[in-house]
Amino acid sequence: MLAIISCLKGIPPMFCCYSQENTVIFKAYGTFKLLSVERDKKSRRKHDLEESLNAILDTDFLLFCAENRIDYASEFSRLYPENLQLSIVDKTLDELEHFAARGGKSAALVKLVKTILRLKNVSVITTSKQGIVDDLIVSLANTNSVVATQDLGLKRRLRLKGTQIVTVRKKSHLLIE
């Protein structure tokens, strides 16, 4: 949950993230400060209703993370300490198979991606398998989901829908856009 905080005189408003303990951590002029903040009743009720967040992983995101050796599961745990279910669309597996058919380095990369998906217990969302994966992801995305992608076109469509987007930053860590 994002909020704009302006509680110290002379410090401009800044964006902050609430943790589960109703505390806010923000950076002000090079120093970190920890403030206790009481949420309003409406946002507290909404937060209590959210059982688990669904993170939908796009094919290009999976391949990019495997190629650059990024542990996206631990990065998601860092970004979202609450319940988070990692998932992919069933047609993503078809895209991976198509990518593996090229052979060579691509096949080895797809094999690595599939192994990671199995080890990290990533769930598969079953769909009608009609259409493009990006269209399926946009139709599945809602306010209680996060989409991890590197695709600029998909990011644009998700922003219009109001869905949170996670992307790779500096080939080393994940960032919420």
BELZIGI-V993074 format. One record per helix or strand. SS is the DSSP state (H for helix, E for strand). FROM is the first residue (numbers start at 1). TO is the last residue. If there is no record, write none. Layout:
SS&FROM&TO / SS&FROM&TO
//
This chain:
E&2&5 / E&14&18 / E&23&28 / E&31&36 / H&41&49 / E&53&57 / H&59&67 / H&72&79 / E&84&89 / H&90&100 / H&105&119 / E&123&125 / H&133&140 / E&145&148 / H&152&161 / E&164&169 / E&173&176
//
